[in-house]
């Protein structure tokens, strides 16, 4: 067999074929995996956004929580009695 004007022997062709088949078995159907990822990319992005939003809500607090806190009783410190002094 002639490739690029040089003769290629059968051992090289057999080695190339074994390499090709073993690479396919090792890596699998790479194009199929890329198509599957592209198919589910929107779902993955949505899940990541939901997880980040829930983590942020846990750090900041639940929406509406600050309005509930404003109904609690507050104490004006100017009207409070003075703290007892510790004299020895």
N, C-alpha and C positions, 0 to 999 in steps of 0.2 A: 504494500500500500504506500502511496506517495502523498505526503502532506507537506505543503510549502516547498515542494521541489526536493524533499529529502525522503529517503525510504525509512519507514517505521516498521519495526519487527512485531511479531505477534505477542511477545512477552510484554512489550510496552503497552499495546492495546489492551491486553488482559489486565495489567496493573491499573490502567486508566479506568477500565470498566469496574473493577473491584472497588477502586477509590470512589467512584461516582455512586455506586450502589450503597456502600457503607456510609458515605456522607449523608445520603438521603435517609437511611435508617437512623443515623445518629441525630440529625437535625430535624427529621420529620418533614412534613409538608409545610414548609415555612410560609409559602404564599397563602395556604389555607389558614394558618394561624393569624397572619396579618389581616385577612378578610374577616375572620371571626372577631378580632379585636376592634376593627373598624365598625363592625355591625353592633357591637355592644359598647362602643365608646361613649355614647350619650348616657347610657345607664350608669356606667362607671363614673362619669363626671357628676351626675346627679347624686350618686351615693356619697362621693367625696364632699360635695358642697353641703349635703345634709349633715354629715358627720362634723364638718368644721363649724357649721352654724350651731349644732347642739353643744359642742365643746365651748364655743364662745358664749352661748347662753348660760352654761353652767358657771363660767368664770364671772360674767357680769351680773347675772341674776335673771330671774324670769321677768318677761315684760309685764308691766303693771304692778310689780312688787313695790316700787317706790311710792305709788299712789296710796297703797294700803298702809305704808309706814307713816304717811303724813297724818293719819287719823289718830295716831297714838298721842298720849298725853305728853306734853313737854313741860319742862320746869325752867323758869327764868332764874338764872344764877345770881342776878343782882338782888333778888328778894330773899335769897337763901340765907339762913343764919351763918355767922362766921364759924369757921372750923375751930375746934378747941386747940389751944396752944399747949405744947408740951414743955413745961419748965421744970428744971431740976433744982 
